Amino acid sequence: MKRLTALVSALFITSLSSLLSAQNCTVAGVVTDKSNEEPLIGATITLQGASVMRVSTDLDGAFKMMVAEGKYQMIVAYIGYQNDTISITASPGKEIILPIRLEEFAGLLNTVVVTGSKFEKKIGEETVTIDVIKTDLIEHTNDFRLDQTVQRMPGVSVIDDQANIRGGAGYSYGAGSRVLILMDDLPMLTGDAAFPSWDFIPIENIQQVEIIKGASSALYGSSALNGIINVRTVFPTSTPETKLSIFNGVYFSPKDTAQKWWGDDMPFTAGGSFAHKQKFNRFDLVTGAYVFNQESYLKEIYNHRARANANMRYRINNNFVLGLNVNAQVNRSANFFFWNNIDSGLYIPAPNTASFNRGFKITVDPYLNYYDAKGNRHKILTRYYGNHNVTPGIDQSNFNDLFYGEYQYQKHLEDIRLVITSGVIGSETYSNADLYGDSSYTSGNEAAYLQFDKKLGNKWNLSAGMRYEFNQIGELKESRPVFRAGANYQIAKYTFARASWGQGYRFPTIAEKYISTGISGLSIFPNPDLTSETGWSAEAGIKQGVKFSNWNGLMDISGFMSEYYDMMEFTFGYYPTPGFMSLNIGDTRIMGAEISFIGEGKIGNIPTTLIAGYTYIDPKFQVFDSLQNALSSADYNVLKYRFRHTVKFDVESTFHKFRFGAACNYTSFMEAVDAAFVDPIIPAIGLYIIEGLQEYRDEHDSGDYVIDLRAAWVFNDRNEISVNCNNLLNREYSVRPAKMEAPRNIMVKYSLNL
């Protein structure tokens, strides 16, 4: 009897469903990019009539909905694209199939970013400052490491591989970072030292780089105290693409020929890259390889490396994606610590200071994305990051393995225009290193985060979030919450005002607490008592879309302030012998302002792009006591290793088959360094740790500027040859004290698109 009842019920429900379907109208279609026919995933379809219905496109850009009889207005929207509005008349049993092609906005104000909120949003609507580096800038400058390109952006500098945004970091050799480096939302800092490996990032397969300026610990954790640099890699389009490049460059003699240590065999750089991306039905593949060989202008210093990578993504169905990214590199290199002397040894390392290294790095990143029946996104990101280095002859080898996992849940409440993003994170690092006293250490981080992004009307974008962190190294355990909030208000069509405030938090790394090594008689001491630093960052700014004549662009003006408590820095002292130790140096405050312009347009009939910016900072201790005065080369209150003024300028024009570009970078005088580097350690005999540094600083106390030129001949769609001349005026300059930057150098590059 029960089976008969169930059968009758099933037949009734099926018949009723068929009847209702017959009374409704089916509206379906595929939304694609007008220029390349690529499907637009997650485009919003809104039907407005007697009632409002809203759906999103799937992984193939497709959508389908059942609607009652009547007249409707269909609005198709996708971030960064112009909306399309279509009138529909629905009748019972009718099937309406619509191919919809959206056209991308041309303006830079519609650039789409994901780092600020973990979902796609127009850059003009963000509550924090975000700068974007496009692929063209990386390719046209022929930079072979990403940090070279990052430094071209206003307010960003890199000193000995350590990123510094708006003066938020100074200089600590080989350990600690207040700027989190990400690749596809996963951390690219080493587990033991939170140190970036810029040459490990696959520069040949980058889609864009997003730079957040200001505290971002609420979403991203400990190392995001000063900001984020997120590298987003490419995925294939419907047309397979393959690109090959080879390059070769040489370094010319310094302006002071007495500094030339080489004979007729000029220092050189050479290498090549390969990149391929292709779709195979539901399988996406991106592969790349890079080889690099440099015999440096710095004596005894070299860098030889080879890297290969593959990004794979398989779409099981319209709601479920599995992926695996792998990146591996082998390298042999020698590193420069400080020069020998200023008479003829600026480009020669001081005795016993060059360190040699053989290394292997690998990341393996399985991940999945799943959209449930209600459109909620579930995302699992995992990473294994192995970083193994051997230093022959000295006790500085280190082997560390980082395991990272993140579950992220995101819900879009379209009716109230609210996006909720939440997640949990766990990471573990295992380190076994001579560098840390021939000991093994384990560090761990667990965290949970929650963020709300809300649109109010057509003018306001609000954001608020928090994160709870738990950190551990050995027996040391610590937990702490951090919070952030921001608002963006659209004053006019192309004018957006923003304000944000965010807390920051950085837990000491294994390297900062336990490093125990030495360089040329100088020891680097461990500090097990080192404590965390905390702080906050606030900003107010206006982003103005600029449209005049043949130009459009973004003008951004902002004022900012950051405070750090118990800031950590490696500091020279006597512990009890001379050397360095990571210390909590006190509470600091950095205030400043920044103005920048990024635009594209025409000068006459010549297409031109422009990046320009000026950043001013006032970096100080909140209390400048006698100890800090004694440790600094400056006798007034200013933080060490900062540039108070920086100016960045880059312009590029295309004329027929030729492309020309120029860049200028100005930095003011670095007012303070460690006092021990410029004061004699034995005054009676004039013995210095670094010979001639104070004399060099006295001669170069007005800051410096560097001009680069570039040109390219684009034969056709497949072939291109380019020439870059860096340090055109052959200026003798140093970014980090006691390490000279390159004299004039020229690189030639040939690229082939298959």
N, C-alpha and C positions, 0 to 999 in steps of 0.2 A: 504493500500500500504506500509506503514511504517513497519507494522508487517511482511509482506511478505519479504521486503528487509532485515530486521533483521534476519529472519529465514534463508534466503539464505546465509547471511554473516556468521551466526553461523555454518551452515552446511559446508561452505567453510573452515572456520578456523579449525573446528574439523577434516575435511578430511586432511587438510594440516598438522595439528599436528600429526595425525596418520601416514601420509606418512613420515614426518621427523623422527618420533620415529622409524618407521620401518627401516629407513636408518641409525639410530644411534645404538650404543651398550650401554647396561645398565651395569654399574659396581657398585656393592653393596657389603656390608659385615658388619661384626660386629668385633670391636676391643676389646680384653679382655686382662686381666693380665694373663700371662702364668701360674703363680703359683696357683691362686685361681679362675680363670675364671670370675673375676669381670669385668663389662664393664668399659672401660676407656672413660670418658666423656670429650669431647673437644680435642681428638686426631686429629692431622692434617694429611689429606690425600692429597698428591701432585702428580698430573699426569704430567709427562714431556714427550712431544713428539713434534709434529709440533707446538703446543702451550702449555701453562701451565695452568692447572686447579687446584684449591685448595678448599677443603671443610673440615668441622670439624664434628666429630661424635656427635650424640645427647645424650640424657640422658640415652639411652639404649646401648650406644656405637656403634650405627649403623650409616651408611652413604650410600648415593646413588648419582650417577651422570650419565649423558648421555654424551657419547663421540663419536666423529666421527671415521670413519674407520682409522686404522693405528696401529703402534707399540708404546708402551708407557713404561716408567719406573714409577712404583708407589712407592713413599716413604711415609711410615707411621711413624709418629713421635709423641712422647708424653714425656713431661718433666719428667726426672727421669728414662726413659726407653731407651733401645737400639733401634735405628731405624731399620725398616724392609724394604727391597727393593725387589719389585716383578716385573717381566717382564710380560707385558700384550699385547696380540694381539687382537684388536677390529675389529669385522666385523659386517655388517649391520644386525640388528635384533637379534644379539647374546646377551645373558644374562650371565654375569660373577658374580658368588657369591663367596666371599672370606671370610672364617673365619680366622682372623688374631690374633695371640697371641704374645704380646710383653713381653720381659723379662726385669725386673727391673735392673738398674745399681746397682752393689754392693757397689761402692765407696761412702764415706761420702760426697765427693765433689758434688755429684748429689742429695743431700738432697734438697727437694722442700720446699720453704717457700712462704708465701703470704703477710706477714705484710709489707714488705718494699715498695711494689708497688700496693697492693690490687689485684694482680693476681699471679698465680703460676710462680715461677722463680727458677732456680737452685741457691743454696746458693753461689756458686763460682762466679756468675755473678752479685751479688748485689753490689751496690755502697756504702753501709754502713755495719758496723759490725753487723752481726746477729749470735747469738748462739741459738742452738736448744736443748731442753730437750726432750728425747724420753720417752715413757711410761715405759719402763723397769727400768729406773733409779728411777722413782717415786715408782714403785711397790717394787723393790728390797731393797730400803732403808727404807721401811715401814713408810715413812713420812705421818703424818696425817693432815698436812697443807701444802699448796703449797709453802709458803715462806721458809719452811725448805729445800725444793729441790732447789728452785731458788738460795739460798745462796751458793750452791755447785758450781755455775758457776763462772769463773774468772771475777773479776771486779764488782761483784754484792754483796751487803750486805743489810740486813734488820734490822733496829734498831727500836724496839718497833712498828712493823708492817709497818714502812715506808721504802719503797724501795729506794736504793741509788746506782746509777750506776756511777762508776769511780769518786766518790767524789762529784757528782753534787748536793747532798742534805746532810744536817746535821741531826738535830734532833729537831722536834717540836712535843710535846706531843699531839696526837689526832687530828691534823688538817694539811691540806695542803700536796700536793704531787707533785713532779716534774717528777715522773714516772707514766705514764698512764697505768693502769691495764685494759686489755680488755678480754672479753670472747666471742669468735666467732665474733670479730670485734666490739663488743658493750661495752661501758664503764662500769666498775665494781667498780668505786669510788662512794662513797656516794655523794648525791647532795649538802648537806649543808657544808661538811668539806673536800670533795675530799679525803676521807680516805678509804683505802682498807679493805675489810673483807676477809682475806685469808681463814678462815675456812668455808666461804660460797661457795667457788668454788668447784664444784663436782669432787674431785680428783679421784674418782672411774671411771670416764668416760672421761678421757683426752686422746687425740690422740698424741699431741705434744705441747710444749710451745716454742714460738719464742720470743727472747729477742733482741731488737734493742738498741744499745748503741750510744747515741747522740741525738741531737735535732730533734724532729719529729713533730713539731707543724704544719708544712705546710700541712700535710695530716690529722693529728689527733687532732689538737687543743691545747687548753691552758695547760692542765696538762701533755702534752708530751714534756715539755721543756728539760728534762734530758734523756728521752728514753721511751720505750714501752715494756711491758710484755703482750703478746697476747696468751691466752689459747684457743687452738682449740680442740673442743670436737669430739668424735668419731661418725661415722655413721655405720650402720650394713653392713655386708657382706652377701653373699648368704647363708651362714651357720649360723643358730641361735647360739648365745653364751650367756651363763649365768655363772656368777662368784659370789661366796660367800666367804667372809673372816671374820674371827674373830681374835681379838688380845687382849693381856693383857700384861702389863708391870709394873715394880716396880722401885722405886728410892731408891738407897742405901744411907748409911750415908755419909755426907761430910767427906773429909780428916781430917778436924779439927772437932773432935767429939763434941767440945763445942758448935758448931753451930747447932747440931741436936736438933730440938725442939720436934720431935715426939718420941713416945715410941716404942712399939713393932708393932704398926699398921703402916706399911710402906705406904708412899704416892704411888698412883698407877694411871695407865691409862688403860682403857678398852673400847672396842667398837667392831663394826662390820660394814661391808658394803655389798651391793648387787648391781649387775649390770647385765642388760640384754639388748641385741640388736638383732633385727630380722627384716627381710623384709617380707611384705605381699603384693606380686605383686608390685603395684606402691606405697604402703604405707610403710614408714620406721619408726621404733620405737626404741628408746633408753630410758631405764628407769634406775634409780639408787636410792639408799637410803643409809644413813650413820647415825649411832648413835655413840655418843662419851661421855665418862664419865671420868673426871680427877679430882682427889683430889691431888692438887699440892704439890711439895716439898716446895713451898712458903706458909707459914702459912696463913690460912683464905682464900686462893685463890683456886678457883675451876672453872671448865668449864663443863657444861652439855649441850649437843645440839643434835638435831635430824633434819635431812634434807632429802628431797625427791625431785626428779627431773624427768622430762620427755621431750625428744626431739622428735618431730613428723614432718615428712615431707611427703607430698603427691605430686606425679608427675602427674599432670593433663594430660599432653601430653609431647611430646619430647622437647618442648620449654618453658613449664610453670610449675613452682614448687611453692607450698604453704607450709609454715611451721609454727610451733608453738613450742616454748621452754618454759618450766615452771620450776622454781627452788624455793623452799620454805624451810625456816628453823626457828625453835624455839630454844631459848637458855636461860640459866641462868648462870651467871658467876660473878666472882669477880676479880677486876684488882689491880695490885700491882704498887704503885708509887715509893717509895724509902724505903730503909731498916731502921731498928730501930737503930742499932749500929754495930760496927765491932767486939766486944768482943764475943757476943753470939747471936747477932740479925741480921746477914747478910740475913737470910732467913725468917725474921719476919718483917712485914710492920711497919713503924713508926706509932705512934698513930694517928688515924683518917685519915689515908691516903688510906686505901683500899676502893674501890668503888664497889658497887653491881649493877647488871644489869639484867633485864629481857627483852628479845628482840624478835622481829619477823621480818624476812626479806623475801621478795619475789620479783622475777623478772618474768615478763610475756612478751615474745618476739614473736609477730607475724611478719612474713617476707614473701617476695616473690622474686623469680628470674624469669626473662622472657627474652628469646632470640628472637629478631624480625626476620623478613624474611631475613635481611641482616647480621644476626649473631651478632648484637650489643646486649650487655647485659644491662638489666635494673634491678636494685636491690632496693628493699625497705626494710629497717631495722627499726624496732620500738622496744622500750622497755619501760615498766613500772617497776620502781625499788622503792619498798616501804621499808623503814628502820625505824622501830618504836622501841624505847627503853625507858624503865621505870627504874628509879633509886630510889628505896624506901628510904625515910628518908632525902634525900637531893635534892636540886633544880637543877638536871642535866638531867632530862628527855628530850628527843627530838623525834619529829615525823616529818619525811620529806619524800616527794614523788617526784620522778624524772620521767619526761616524755620525751622520746627521739625519734626522727624520722630522718631518713636519706634516701634520694634518690640518687642513684649512677648510672651513665651511663658510660659504657666502650665500646670503639670501637677499634677493631684490624684491622689496615690497613696492611694486609699481603704483599701487593705489595711493600710497602716502609718500611716494618718492623717497624711500629710505633704503639704504644698502647697509646690511650688517655683515661684518667680516670678523670671524673669530678663528682661533687656532691654538694648537698645542705643539710644542717643540721639545725635542730632546737631542742632545749631542754629547759625545764622549770622545776624549782624546787620550791616546796612549803614547807616551814619549819615553824613549830610551836613548840617552845622549851622553857622550863625553862632555859636551858643552855645559851640562848641568851637574857637574861633579861626578860623572860616570854613574848616574843614578837613573832610576825609572820613576816617572810620575804619571798620575792619571788626573785629568780634570774633566768636569762635567757641567752641563748647563741644561736646566729644564725651565720651561716658561709657558705661560698661557697669555693670550692677548685677545682684545676685543675692541673693535672700532665701529663707530656709526658715522655714515656719510648721508647727510640730509639736504634735499633741495627744498627751499621755501619760495613758492611762487616762481617767477622767472628770473629773479635777481640774486637770491641768496644761495650760497653753498656753505654748509656748516659741517664741521668734522670734529669728532672727539674720540679719544681712545685711551686705553690703559694696557699695561703689561705687567705681569708679576714674574720676577726672575728668581731663580734659585741657582747658585753657583757653588762649585766645590773644587778645591785642589787638595789632594791628600785628606788630611783631617780638618782643614779649614772649610767651613760652610757659611754661606751667607745668602739671605733672601731680601728682596726689596721690590716695592711697586714703583712704576713710573707712569706719568700721565701726560697727555697732550691735548690741545684744543686749537681750532683755527676757524676762520671765517673768511669768505670771499663774497664781495658784493659788486655786481655789475652796475657801474655808474651810468654808462652809456653803451652804445652798440659795441665799441671797441675798447672800452675802458673798464678795468677790473681793479678794485682795491682789495687788499688782503691783510690779515693780521694773524699771527700764530704764536703760540707759546708751547714749549715742550721741555720736559725734564730729560736729563741724560744720566747715564750710569755706566761706569766701566770697571770691570773686575780685573785685578792683575792677572797677567799671563804667567805661564810656567817660566818663561824666559826672564821676565822682569823680577820674579821672586827668587829664582834658583840658579841663574846663570853664574858660572864660575870658570873664567878663562882669562886670557891675557893677550895683548898685542904689543910687541916691541918693548917689553919691560913695563907696560902699563897693565894693571890687573883690572878685570871687571868682576865685581864682587856680588854675591847673592844678598838678598834682603828678605828673609822669611817674614819680617814684620810689616812689610809693605801692605797698605790698606787700599780699599777701593776709592775711586774718585767719583764724585757726583756733580750735578750742575743743572743748569737750565739755559735755554736759548729763546729769545723773543725777537720778532721781526714785524715790521709794518712796511707795506710797499704798494706800489701801483704798477700794473702792467698795462701799457697802452699800445693797442694795435695802431700801426701807422700805415695810412694809405694816401699817397700823393703821387700825381703824375703816373709813372710806370713802376712805382715802388710800393712794396708792402713789407711790413716787418713788425718787430716787437721792441718797444722801448720799455725798460724796466728800471724803476728807481726804488731803492729800499734803504731803510735804516735798521740796524740790528744791534743786539747786545747779548753777550753770553757771560755767564759766571760759572766757574769751576771751583769746587771745594776739594782740598787735599789732592791737587793736581799731581800726577806722577810724571817724573822726567829723570832720565839718567843724568847724574850730576857728578862733576869731578870733585874729589876731596881726598883726604887721608884716612884710610879705613883699616888699619893704621898706616899702610903704605899707600903711595899715590895710585889713583885709579878712579874707576867709575862705579857708581851704584845707583839703582833706581830708588828715588826718594819721593816722599810726599812733600812737595816744595812749598805748599801753602795754598791760599785761596787767590784766585785770579779773576780779572774782569776784562773783557774785550768788547769795545764799542766801535761802531764804524758805520760806513755808508757805501753804497755801490750803485753805479749807474751803468747800464749796458744797452746795446742795440744789436739786434740780429735781424738782417733784412735781405731781401732779394728784389731785383728789379732790372732796369736798363739804364745805362748811361748812353744817351743817344739811342742807337739800335743794338748796343752791346749788352747782353745779359751779364749781370754782376751780382755777386753775393758779398755780404759784409758782416763781420763780427767785430765789435768794439766794446771795450769796457774799462772802467776805472774803479778801483777798490781802495778805500782808506780804512785803516784800522788803528785803534789806540789800545795796545795790549799792556796791561799793568797788573801788578800785584795789588790786592785789596789793602794789604798792609806791607809796606816795604821796610823790612828791618835790617839790622846790621849784617846778619848772616847772608841774606839774599844779596845785599850790596857787595859783600866780600866775594861771593861766588860768581858775580857778573862782571864783565869787562866795562859795563856802563856804570857811572856813579849816580845815576838817577833811575827812577822807577819805570822800567820797560822790560817786557818779557824777552827772553833770549830767542834767537834764531827766527825772527819775524821780519817781514818787509812791511813798513808802514804804508807805502804807496806802491801800487802795481797798476800798469796800463797794458792792455792787450788790444791788438789790432790785426785783423786778417781780411784781405780783400782778394777777390778772384773774378776775372772776366773771361768770357768766351767770345772769340772772334772767328767766325767761320769754323775752320778745323783746328784752330789754335786756342789754347787756354793759358792764361797768365795769372800768376798770383804773387802776393807779397804779404809778409807778416812782420810785425814789430812787437817786441816784448820788453817793457821797461820795469825794472824793480829798483826801489830806493835802497839806500845803504842799510845793511843789516846792522842795527845799532848796538846789539849786545850779543856776545858769545860767552862761553865759559872763560872766566878770568884766567884759569890755569893755562889756556891756550896762548895767551898773549903776554903773560907775566913770566919772568924768569924763575925757574924753580931753584936755581942757585945764583942769586944776583951777582955775587963776587966774581964769578967767571963767565957770566952771561949765558948760562945753560938754559935752553928752552925745550919744552916738550915738542913744540912745532916751530922749527926755525923760520924766522922771518914773517910770521903771520901778522904781527902788529905793524910791521913796516909795510907789508902789502896792503893792509886795511887803511893805513894812513894815505897811501897813494891812490886808493880807489874808494874814497869816502863820499863820493857824490852819486852813488848808484850806478847802474849800467843799463845799456839797452843792446838788443841784438836784432838784426834785420835778416830775414830769410827771403829768398826769391824762388819761384818755381815756374816752369813752363812745360807745356805738353803739346804734342802734335797728334791729333786723332785722325789716323789715316782714313778709317771707315768704322763701321759698327763693330769690327772684330779686332782691329789692331791699334795700338797706342804706344807711343814712346814719350817718356817724361824725363825732365832734368830738374833736380832740386839743388840749390846752392844755399847752404845754411851758414850762418855767421858770415854774411857777405863782406862785412868790413873787417873781418879777421880780428875782432876785439878779444882782448885777454880778460876773461871774466870768470868768476866763481860764484855758484849758487850756494853750495855748502862750503864753509871755510876749509881751506887747505886741500881742496880737490878742484882742479881746473876743469872747466868745460871745454868742449872741442874747439880747436881753431877752425878756420874756413874749411869746409868740406863739400864735395859735390857727389851726388848720386844720380845714376842713370838707371831707368827702369823701363822694361818692355812688358806690355800686357797683351794677352791674346784671349779673346772671348770666342768659345767654340759653340 
